[in-house]
């Protein structure tokens, strides 16, 4: 899911919660499990990095790392009961961003163009969200990049997988140091995440993107409803 479009945390996070892992530990363990898959996807997309239409991955990398650090620290200092209240709204935000983010980006692009400074600020804020929760953050990044004038979907996918992976890497370091990872389920999911991260990036080129997005949107919507009811 993450390699082809995004939304993998809408499966891993609920699976951990429903198996009895406390919500913050579930979010932490989900992040640890999925972050190597981002680099597997980035490797699969390596041929697409040659043309990012003015999008400087090197310039956005330190911004993404800084934002991921802030987001991870915010999560670690959030009380569990507060996070339980916030989670359904984070899932709703991620669901709406996944379902309508591209259309919103297209609509905004007709009236808004951003420069390099605004792009870095937006990337920093999105990386904070990525380090804190991260549902559909890759798609949010791509919507913002479109306001900067980037059009090539393949180059954006390549940059997205690398920068989301960088954001999660610094978060993972914080989570490991804090001792909040539940390692057994995290490692099982990590193995699947790496295989899916590489295989999904290769397979995604052959599948109908509309069908992929519809299926993932259905999963995201169902999980959001479940958490609101819960």
KOLRO-993907 format. One record per residue: residue in one letter; x, y, z of N, C-alpha, C, O, CB in turn. Coordinates in steps of 0.02 Angstrom, whole numbers, padded with zeros to 5 digits, always signed. Glycine has a CB too. Example, Ala and Ser with C-alpha at 12.3 -4.5 7.8 and 13.67 -1.06 7.14 Angstrom:
BEGIN
A+00660-00284+00390+00615-00225+00390+00660-00165+00390+00712-00166+00423+00565-00224+00452;S+00642-00112+00354+00684-00053+00357+00645+00002+00394+00670+00057+00402+00704-00030+00286;
//
This chain:
BEGIN
X+00041-00060+00000+00000+00000+00000+00043+00063+00000+00031+00109-00039-00047+00001+00060;X+00093+00064+00044+00135+00125+00048+00173+00137-00016+00179+00194-00038+00184+00118+00106;X+00199+00084-00046+00238+00092-00107+00196+00114-00166+00217+00155-00206+00274+00027-00124;X+00135+00087-00171+00093+00102-00229+00055+00167-00222+00043+00201-00272+00044+00045-00240;X+00035+00185-00160-00004+00247-00152+00002+00277-00083+00003+00338-00076-00076+00233-00167;X+00007+00236-00032+00009+00260+00037-00046+00228+00079-00088+00192+00052+00002+00337+00040;X-00044+00241+00144-00097+00217+00188-00082+00153+00224-00126+00125+00256-00158+00208+00149;X-00020+00128+00220-00004+00065+00254-00015+00067+00329-00032+00016+00358+00067+00047+00240;X-00004+00125+00360-00014+00130+00432-00087+00122+00452-00102+00109+00510+00012+00197+00458;X-00133+00129+00404-00204+00118+00419-00218+00043+00428-00273+00025+00450-00248+00146+00362;X-00171+00000+00412-00177-00072+00425-00135-00091+00485-00159-00125+00531-00156-00112+00362;X-00072-00070+00486-00026-00093+00539-00046-00064+00607-00045-00100+00657+00045-00073+00522;X-00063+00000+00609-00081+00030+00674-00143-00002+00704-00141-00022+00762-00092+00105+00665;X-00199-00007+00667-00258-00040+00696-00244-00113+00715-00269-00137+00766-00316-00038+00648;X-00205-00149+00674-00191-00219+00691-00157-00224+00759-00172-00269+00798-00147-00251+00636;X-00110-00179+00772-00075-00180+00837-00122-00160+00894-00121-00191+00947-00015-00132+00835;X-00163-00109+00883-00209-00087+00935-00259-00143+00952-00271-00157+01010-00247-00024+00913;X-00287-00174+00900-00338-00226+00911-00308-00290+00940-00345-00332+00967-00373-00241+00846;X-00242-00298+00936-00210-00356+00967-00188-00341+01039-00158-00384+01072-00150-00378+00927;X-00204-00280+01064-00192-00265+01134-00134-00219+01148-00119-00207+01207-00182-00327+01169;X-00100-00194+01097-00044-00147+01109-00072-00078+01123-00115-00055+01086+00004-00146+01047;X-00049-00044+01177-00073+00025+01190-00061+00070+01131-00014+00060+01092-00037+00053+01252;X-00104+00120+01123-00106+00158+01060-00040+00192+01043-00018+00189+00985-00159+00211+01065;X-00007+00223+01091+00057+00256+01075+00109+00205+01056+00147+00215+01008+00081+00299+01135;X+00113+00149+01094+00161+00097+01076+00144+00066+01008+00189+00047+00971+00161+00042+01130;X+00079+00062+00992+00059+00036+00927+00081+00083+00872+00106+00060+00820-00017+00026+00924;X+00074+00148+00882+00095+00196+00832+00171+00194+00823+00196+00196+00766+00073+00267+00851;X+00207+00190+00878+00280+00186+00877+00302+00123+00840+00344+00126+00795+00308+00187+00948;X+00273+00066+00858+00293+00002+00829+00275-00001+00755+00312-00031+00715+00260-00056+00866;X+00219+00029+00736+00200+00032+00666+00251+00072+00626+00270+00053+00571+00130+00063+00659;X+00273+00128+00654+00323+00169+00620+00388+00132+00611+00418+00134+00557+00336+00234+00660;X+00410+00096+00663+00471+00057+00659+00464+00003+00606+00511-00010+00567+00488+00025+00728;X+00405-00029+00603+00395-00084+00556+00395-00060+00484+00419-00096+00440+00329-00119+00571;X+00369-00001+00471+00359+00021+00402+00418+00061+00373+00424+00067+00312+00297+00063+00398;X+00461+00089+00416+00510+00136+00388+00562+00103+00342+00582+00136+00294+00545+00171+00443;X+00584+00041+00353+00631+00012+00304+00599+00002+00236+00633+00005+00185+00658-00054+00330;X+00534-00010+00235+00499-00018+00172+00503+00044+00128+00503+00039+00067+00428-00035+00183;X+00508+00103+00160+00514+00165+00122+00579+00166+00081+00580+00187+00024+00512+00226+00168;X+00633+00141+00112+00696+00141+00077+00698+00085+00024+00731+00092-00028+00754+00132+00126;X+00663+00030+00037+00657-00022-00014+00620+00006-00075+00638-00008-00132+00620-00084+00013;X+00567+00046-00062+00531+00077-00117+00575+00129-00152+00575+00133-00214+00467+00111-00091;X+00613+00168-00113+00656+00218-00144+00708+00185-00189+00724+00211-00243+00692+00259-00089;X+00733+00127-00168+00780+00091-00211+00746+00067-00275+00775+00070-00329+00811+00032-00173;X+00685+00042-00268+00648+00020-00327+00634+00078-00375+00630+00068-00435+00582-00014-00306;X+00626+00138-00347+00612+00198-00387+00676+00235-00407+00672+00291-00432+00566+00245-00348;X+00735+00205-00396+00798+00241-00403+00808+00273-00472+00840+00325-00478+00855+00195-00388;X+00780+00242-00524+00787+00269-00591+00747+00333-00602+00757+00368-00651+00768+00218-00642;X+00700+00347-00556+00656+00405-00564+00684+00468-00531+00655+00522-00538+00588+00390-00535;X+00741+00462-00495+00768+00520-00460+00803+00570-00506+00822+00624-00483+00816+00496-00407;X+00811+00553-00568+00851+00596-00612+00818+00662-00629+00852+00710-00645+00866+00559-00675;X+00751+00665-00626+00717+00726-00647+00661+00742-00599+00606+00715-00605+00690+00719-00719;X+00675+00787-00551+00624+00806-00503+00600+00878-00514+00570+00907-00469+00651+00798-00432;X+00613+00906-00572+00584+00969-00594+00594+01026-00543+00546+01061-00527+00511+00959-00607;X+00654+01034-00519+00667+01089-00473+00658+01072-00400+00675+01111-00357+00623+01146-00489;X+00632+01012-00386+00623+00990-00317+00689+00963-00292+00712+00910-00314+00566+00937-00312;X+00720+00999-00245+00785+00979-00220+00777+00932-00160+00761+00954-00105+00827+01040-00200;X+00787+00868-00172+00782+00820-00117+00835+00834-00064+00822+00827-00005+00789+00748-00144;X+00895+00854-00086+00949+00870-00038+00929+00927+00007+00946+00927+00067+01014+00886-00075;X+00894+00978-00020+00874+01035+00021+00818+01016+00070+00816+01043+00125+00852+01092-00023;X+00774+00971+00050+00718+00952+00092+00735+00899+00143+00698+00889+00191+00661+00929+00049;X+00791+00864+00133+00809+00810+00178+00821+00833+00250+00792+00805+00296+00871+00775+00152;X+00864+00885+00262+00873+00907+00332+00809+00935+00362+00798+00928+00422+00927+00959+00335;X+00767+00967+00322+00703+00993+00346+00659+00935+00369+00626+00939+00421+00667+01035+00292;X+00658+00882+00330+00617+00823+00347+00643+00790+00411+00603+00768+00452+00618+00773+00289;X+00708+00785+00418+00737+00755+00478+00719+00796+00541+00703+00768+00593+00813+00749+00471;X+00724+00863+00534+00707+00906+00592+00634+00900+00610+00617+00895+00669+00725+00980+00575;X+00590+00900+00561+00519+00894+00574+00502+00827+00604+00461+00823+00650+00479+00904+00511;X+00533+00773+00579+00521+00707+00607+00542+00703+00679+00508+00670+00719+00558+00655+00567;X+00597+00735+00698+00620+00736+00767+00569+00771+00812+00553+00746+00866+00689+00771+00773;X+00545+00829+00791+00496+00866+00831+00432+00825+00839+00405+00821+00894+00480+00934+00798;X+00408+00795+00785+00348+00755+00789+00355+00695+00836+00309+00679+00874+00328+00731+00720;X+00412+00661+00832+00423+00603+00875+00425+00623+00949+00396+00588+00991+00489+00569+00856;X+00457+00678+00964+00460+00701+01033+00391+00722+01059+00373+00708+01116+00508+00760+01040;X+00352+00754+01015+00283+00771+01035+00243+00709+01051+00205+00708+01100+00249+00811+00979;X+00251+00656+01011+00215+00594+01024+00235+00564+01091+00193+00542+01130+00227+00544+00968;X+00300+00562+01104+00325+00531+01166+00301+00569+01228+00296+00539+01282+00400+00528+01165;X+00288+00633+01222+00265+00673+01279+00189+00680+01281+00162+00715+01324+00297+00742+01277;X+00154+00647+01235+00081+00650+01235+00054+00595+01282+00073+00537+01275+00053+00640+01163;X+00010+00613+01330-00020+00561+01373-00061+00512+01331-00090+00532+01280-00064+00592+01427;X-00064+00449+01352-00098+00397+01313-00172+00414+01305-00199+00406+01250-00091+00329+01348;X-00205+00438+01358-00276+00453+01352-00289+00510+01304-00341+00511+01269-00306+00470+01422;X-00243+00558+01300-00250+00612+01252-00242+00586+01181-00279+00605+01136-00198+00668+01266;X-00193+00542+01171-00181+00514+01105-00241+00472+01082-00259+00473+01023-00117+00472+01104;X-00272+00436+01129-00331+00396+01112-00387+00440+01085-00424+00420+01040-00355+00357+01173;X-00393+00500+01113-00445+00547+01090-00427+00576+01022-00471+00587+00980-00455+00603+01141;X-00363+00588+01011-00340+00621+00950-00339+00573+00890-00349+00594+00833-00270+00650+00961;X-00327+00508+00903-00316+00460+00848-00371+00460+00795-00355+00462+00736-00310+00391+00877;X-00435+00457+00814-00486+00455+00761-00483+00516+00715-00495+00511+00655-00555+00451+00791;X-00466+00574+00744-00462+00636+00704-00400+00634+00658-00402+00659+00602-00459+00697+00749;X-00345+00604+00682-00287+00595+00640-00302+00548+00582-00282+00559+00525-00227+00569+00681;X-00339+00494+00597-00359+00448+00544-00405+00482+00494-00400+00471+00434-00394+00387+00574;X-00451+00524+00519-00496+00560+00474-00456+00607+00429-00469+00612+00369-00548+00600+00514;X-00407+00643+00458-00366+00688+00419-00329+00649+00365-00326+00670+00307-00316+00725+00464;X-00299+00592+00383-00263+00553+00335-00309+00525+00280-00290+00523+00222-00228+00496+00369;X-00369+00504+00300-00417+00478+00251-00438+00531+00200-00439+00518+00140-00479+00450+00286;X-00454+00590+00225-00474+00645+00181-00416+00666+00135-00426+00680+00076-00499+00705+00221;X-00356+00668+00164-00298+00687+00124-00285+00636+00069-00269+00654+00013-00235+00694+00168;X-00293+00572+00086-00282+00521+00036-00336+00523-00018-00321+00516-00078-00281+00451+00069;X-00399+00533+00003-00454+00531-00045-00457+00593-00089-00473+00588-00148-00520+00523-00008;X-00442+00651-00060-00453+00714-00096-00391+00758-00102-00395+00813-00129-00508+00752-00062;X-00334+00734-00077-00275+00776-00077-00252+00797-00146-00232+00854-00156-00219+00741-00043;X-00256+00751-00193-00234+00767-00262-00280+00818-00294-00257+00865-00327-00231+00703-00305;X-00346+00809-00284-00394+00858-00311-00385+00926-00279-00389+00978-00312-00466+00834-00301;X-00373+00926-00212-00362+00989-00178-00299+01024-00203-00297+01085-00212-00357+00978-00102;X-00247+00983-00215-00185+01012-00242-00195+01041-00311-00169+01095-00327-00132+00959-00245;X-00234+01006-00353-00248+01031-00421-00287+01097-00418-00273+01144-00455-00287+00979-00461;X-00337+01100-00372-00377+01161-00366-00335+01219-00340-00341+01275-00365-00437+01149-00320;X-00294+01206-00291-00253+01260-00262-00201+01283-00312-00183+01342-00314-00219+01236-00198;X-00175+01237-00353-00122+01255-00401-00146+01307-00451-00105+01345-00478-00098+01194-00437;X-00212+01310-00463-00238+01359-00510-00233+01431-00483-00232+01479-00521-00310+01343-00527;X-00231+01436-00416-00231+01503-00386-00170+01516-00342-00158+01573-00322-00293+01513-00346;X-00131+01464-00326-00076+01472-00279-00013+01441-00309-00014+01385-00334-00092+01439-00211;X+00041+01478-00306+00107+01452-00321+00153+01469-00263+00151+01526-00237+00135+01481-00389;X+00194+01422-00241+00238+01435-00184+00310+01433-00206+00328+01401-00256+00225+01383-00127;X+00352+01468-00169+00423+01470-00183+00462+01424-00139+00433+01387-00099+00450+01541-00176;X+00529+01423-00145+00570+01377-00107+00563+01385-00031+00563+01335+00005+00642+01386-00126;X+00558+01446-00006+00552+01457+00066+00487+01428+00093+00487+01393+00144+00557+01532+00083;X+00432+01442+00059+00367+01415+00081+00367+01339+00076+00336+01306+00118+00311+01445+00039;X+00400+01313+00026+00403+01240+00018+00439+01209+00077+00417+01157+00102+00439+01222-00047;X+00493+01239+00100+00530+01211+00157+00488+01215+00221+00489+01168+00261+00597+01249+00167;X+00453+01270+00231+00410+01277+00290+00356+01223+00290+00343+01191+00340+00378+01347+00294;X+00323+01214+00232+00271+01164+00227+00299+01094+00237+00267+01052+00269+00236+01169+00158;X+00358+01081+00210+00389+01016+00219+00405+01003+00293+00396+00947+00317+00454+01010+00177;X+00427+01054+00328+00442+01048+00400+00379+01030+00439+00380+00985+00481+00473+01113+00427;X+00324+01065+00425+00261+01052+00460+00234+00982+00445+00210+00947+00490+00208+01105+00441;X+00238+00962+00382+00215+00895+00364+00259+00842+00395+00234+00788+00412+00214+00888+00288;X+00323+00856+00402+00368+00807+00433+00354+00800+00508+00363+00746+00536+00441+00827+00422;X+00333+00855+00540+00311+00850+00610+00253+00801+00615+00252+00757+00658+00292+00920+00638;X+00203+00810+00571+00147+00765+00569+00170+00694+00554+00145+00646+00584+00096+00788+00516;X+00218+00687+00509+00245+00621+00492+00278+00587+00552+00268+00527+00562+00294+00626+00436;X+00317+00624+00590+00349+00595+00649+00300+00579+00705+00311+00534+00745+00401+00641+00675;X+00244+00617+00707+00194+00608+00760+00147+00550+00743+00134+00508+00786+00154+00672+00770;X+00122+00549+00681+00074+00496+00662+00088+00473+00591+00105+00415+00580+00002+00522+00667;X+00080+00517+00542+00104+00502+00475+00056+00473+00425+00076+00460+00369+00159+00459+00480;X-00007+00462+00444-00054+00434+00396-00063+00478+00335-00083+00536+00341-00121+00422+00429;X-00048+00452+00275-00054+00488+00211-00007+00547+00206-00019+00592+00164-00125+00511+00201;X+00045+00550+00246+00090+00608+00243+00125+00612+00175+00139+00667+00151+00143+00604+00299;X+00140+00555+00145+00172+00556+00079+00129+00590+00027+00154+00628-00014+00189+00487+00057;X+00065+00576+00029+00020+00608-00019+00013+00682-00006+00009+00722-00052-00049+00575-00017;X+00014+00702+00058+00012+00773+00075+00074+00808+00048+00069+00864+00021+00007+00783+00152;X+00131+00776+00054+00192+00805+00027+00186+00816-00048+00204+00869-00074+00253+00761+00043;X+00161+00766-00083+00156+00771-00155+00107+00826-00176+00118+00860-00226+00134+00705-00185;X+00053+00836-00137+00006+00890-00152+00039+00958-00144+00028+01003-00184-00056+00885-00105;X+00080+00965-00091+00116+01029-00081+00168+01040-00135+00175+01095-00160+00149+01030-00012;X+00203+00987-00154+00254+00994-00207+00223+01015-00273+00254+01051-00312+00292+00928-00216;X+00161+00994-00285+00127+01014-00347+00117+01090-00348+00116+01120-00402+00060+00977-00355;X+00109+01121-00289+00102+01194-00286+00168+01228-00303+00169+01286-00323+00078+01216-00217;X+00222+01191-00295+00289+01217-00313+00302+01210-00387+00351+01238-00413+00343+01181-00272;X+00258+01173-00422+00265+01166-00494+00289+01098-00517+00301+01089-00577+00311+01216-00519;X+00297+01049-00471+00319+00983-00491+00260+00945-00520+00205+00946-00492+00349+00944-00430;X+00270+00912-00576+00215+00878-00611+00226+00803-00620+00178+00765-00622+00204+00910-00678;X+00289+00782-00624+00304+00712-00641+00288+00667-00581+00321+00670-00529+00379+00704-00660;X+00236+00625-00589+00212+00583-00534+00265+00533-00513+00271+00517-00453+00149+00547-00555;X+00305+00507-00560+00355+00457-00543+00412+00489-00503+00436+00459-00455+00383+00424-00606;X+00434+00548-00523+00488+00581-00485+00463+00601-00416+00501+00598-00367+00513+00643-00523;X+00399+00621-00410+00372+00638-00344+00367+00576-00300+00381+00580-00241+00302+00670-00352;X+00347+00519-00330+00344+00457-00291+00413+00439-00264+00420+00418-00207+00316+00401-00334;X+00464+00446-00307+00532+00430-00286+00554+00474-00228+00580+00450-00178+00580+00436-00345;X+00543+00540-00236+00562+00587-00183+00522+00575-00119+00549+00579-00064+00553+00659-00207;X+00458+00561-00128+00414+00549-00070+00439+00490-00029+00444+00495+00033+00342+00536-00093;X+00455+00434-00062+00475+00375-00024+00539+00388+00015+00546+00366+00072+00485+00316-00071;X+00585+00425-00015+00648+00440+00019+00638+00487+00078+00664+00475+00132+00699+00470-00030;X+00600+00541+00069+00591+00591+00122+00546+00566+00178+00558+00582+00236+00562+00655+00092;X+00495+00527+00162+00455+00496+00215+00498+00447+00255+00493+00444+00316+00393+00459+00185;X+00541+00410+00220+00586+00365+00254+00634+00402+00300+00648+00379+00355+00625+00324+00204;X+00659+00459+00277+00705+00499+00319+00668+00526+00381+00695+00525+00436+00735+00557+00279;X+00607+00550+00371+00567+00575+00426+00556+00520+00478+00562+00532+00538+00500+00601+00401;X+00540+00460+00455+00527+00405+00500+00590+00379+00533+00588+00354+00589+00493+00349+00463;X+00647+00385+00499+00710+00361+00527+00728+00398+00591+00744+00366+00641+00767+00368+00476;X+00724+00464+00590+00741+00502+00650+00689+00488+00705+00707+00487+00764+00744+00577+00635;X+00626+00478+00685+00575+00461+00735+00590+00393+00766+00583+00384+00826+00505+00461+00702;X+00610+00345+00724+00625+00278+00749+00682+00279+00799+00679+00244+00850+00642+00231+00690;X+00733+00318+00785+00789+00324+00832+00764+00349+00900+00784+00322+00952+00843+00373+00804;X+00720+00399+00900+00692+00425+00963+00651+00371+00999+00656+00364+01059+00647+00486+00949;X+00611+00333+00961+00569+00282+00991+00610+00226+01022+00593+00200+01075+00520+00255+00939;X+00664+00207+00988+00707+00153+01014+00741+00176+01078+00744+00139+01127+00760+00132+00960;X+00767+00237+01077+00800+00264+01137+00751+00268+01195+00769+00254+01252+00830+00334+01122;X+00689+00287+01180+00638+00293+01233+00612+00225+01257+00578+00222+01308+00580+00335+01208;X+00628+00171+01221+00607+00104+01242+00533+00092+01235+00504+00055+01275+00627+00092+01312;X+00501+00123+01185+00428+00117+01177+00407+00068+01122+00347+00060+01109+00399+00184+01163;X+00455+00035+01091+00440-00011+01035+00421-00080+01063+00456-00106+01106+00500-00017+00987;X+00367-00109+01038+00351-00179+01052+00382-00220+00995+00355-00222+00940+00272-00191+01057;X+00439-00253+01010+00482-00277+00957+00455-00337+00919+00465-00342+00858+00548-00293+00985;X+00422-00383+00953+00400-00444+00917+00352-00428+00860+00365-00448+00804+00367-00492+00966;X+00296-00393+00873+00253-00376+00816+00286-00328+00767+00273-00332+00707+00188-00346+00840;X+00328-00283+00792+00361-00236+00747+00406-00271+00697+00407-00253+00638+00401-00185+00787;X+00444-00321+00720+00490-00356+00675+00453-00399+00625+00474-00406+00568+00538-00399+00715;X+00396-00429+00646+00357-00469+00598+00331-00423+00543+00335-00440+00484+00297-00504+00634;X+00304-00365+00562+00279-00318+00512+00335-00288+00471+00326-00273+00412+00239-00262+00546;X+00394-00279+00501+00451-00250+00465+00470-00295+00406+00484-00270+00351+00511-00241+00512;X+00471-00360+00417+00489-00407+00363+00439-00400+00305+00459-00397+00247+00490-00480+00388;X+00375-00397+00321+00325-00388+00269+00329-00320+00236+00318-00313+00176+00256-00397+00297;X+00347-00269+00276+00352-00201+00249+00408-00194+00198+00400-00160+00148+00363-00153+00305;X+00465-00226+00212+00521-00222+00165+00504-00258+00099+00515-00232+00045+00585-00253+00196;X+00475-00318+00106+00456-00355+00045+00403-00316+00006+00407-00311-00055+00429-00425+00064;X+00354-00289+00042+00301-00251+00009+00326-00185-00019+00302-00162-00071+00244-00239+00056;X+00373-00154+00016+00399-00090-00007+00434-00096-00074+00425-00053-00117+00447-00062+00044;X+00473-00149-00083+00506-00158-00147+00458-00187-00199+00453-00161-00254+00567-00205-00139;X+00423-00240-00180+00378-00272-00228+00320-00227-00248+00299-00228-00306+00351-00336-00198;X+00294-00188-00201+00239-00143-00217+00259-00089-00265+00220-00070-00309+00213-00112-00154;X+00320-00063-00258+00344-00012-00305+00350-00040-00376+00335-00005-00425+00411+00016-00282;X+00372-00103-00381+00378-00134-00447+00309-00151-00476+00295-00140-00535+00421-00197-00444;X+00265-00177-00433+00199-00197-00455+00154-00138-00471+00112-00141-00516+00165-00240-00402;X+00165-00083-00433+00121-00025-00441+00122+00005-00511+00073+00036-00532+00141+00028-00393;X+00177-00004-00547+00181+00022-00615+00134-00015-00663+00116+00011-00716+00253+00017-00641;X+00114-00077-00644+00075-00118-00689+00000-00117-00673-00040-00140-00714+00100-00189-00687;X-00018-00091-00615-00088-00093-00594-00123-00027-00609-00091+00025-00616-00093-00110-00520;X-00188-00030-00614-00228+00030-00625-00227+00074-00563-00253+00052-00511-00300+00012-00645;X-00198+00134-00566-00193+00175-00505-00261+00195-00476-00267+00204-00416-00154+00238-00520;X-00312+00201-00519-00379+00218-00493-00406+00162-00450-00435+00175-00397-00427+00233-00552;X-00398+00101-00472-00421+00044-00432-00384+00039-00366-00413+00024-00314-00413-00022-00472;X-00319+00052-00368-00278+00050-00306-00304+00102-00257-00313+00087-00198-00204+00063-00322;X-00316+00163-00281-00336+00216-00237-00406+00204-00208-00418+00219-00150-00334+00283-00273;X-00451+00176-00248-00518+00161-00223-00514+00109-00168-00546+00117-00115-00563+00136-00281;X-00476+00056-00179-00469+00004-00128-00440+00030-00064-00465+00014-00010-00427-00052-00155;X-00387+00069-00068-00355+00096-00008-00400+00145+00027-00403+00146+00089-00288+00129-00026;X-00436+00186-00011-00482+00234+00020-00537+00197+00059-00556+00220+00113-00515+00279-00033;X-00560+00142+00033-00611+00102+00069-00583+00076+00136-00617+00078+00187-00634+00043+00026;X-00521+00051+00134-00489+00027+00196-00481+00085+00246-00498+00078+00305-00420-00005+00181;X-00456+00142+00222-00445+00199+00266-00510+00223+00298-00513+00237+00357-00412+00256+00228;X-00563+00226+00257-00627+00250+00282-00655+00202+00335-00680+00223+00387-00678+00257+00225;X-00649+00137+00322-00674+00087+00370-00638+00093+00436-00669+00090+00489-00666+00016+00341;X-00572+00100+00435-00533+00105+00497-00550+00169+00535-00554+00169+00596-00458+00102+00482;X-00560+00223+00498-00578+00286+00531-00645+00280+00567-00652+00302+00625-00581+00344+00479;X-00694+00250+00535-00760+00241+00565-00754+00197+00628-00784+00212+00679-00809+00209+00515;X-00716+00143+00622-00707+00097+00679-00678+00133+00739-00701+00123+00795-00662+00038+00660;X-00628+00175+00728-00596+00210+00784-00641+00263+00814-00639+00275+00874-00531+00241+00762;X-00681+00296+00774-00730+00343+00802-00781+00306+00845-00798+00329+00900-00766+00383+00745;X-00806+00249+00821-00853+00209+00860-00820+00182+00924-00852+00179+00977-00881+00151+00818;X-00757+00163+00918-00721+00136+00975-00709+00188+01029-00679+00173+01080-00654+00107+00952;
//
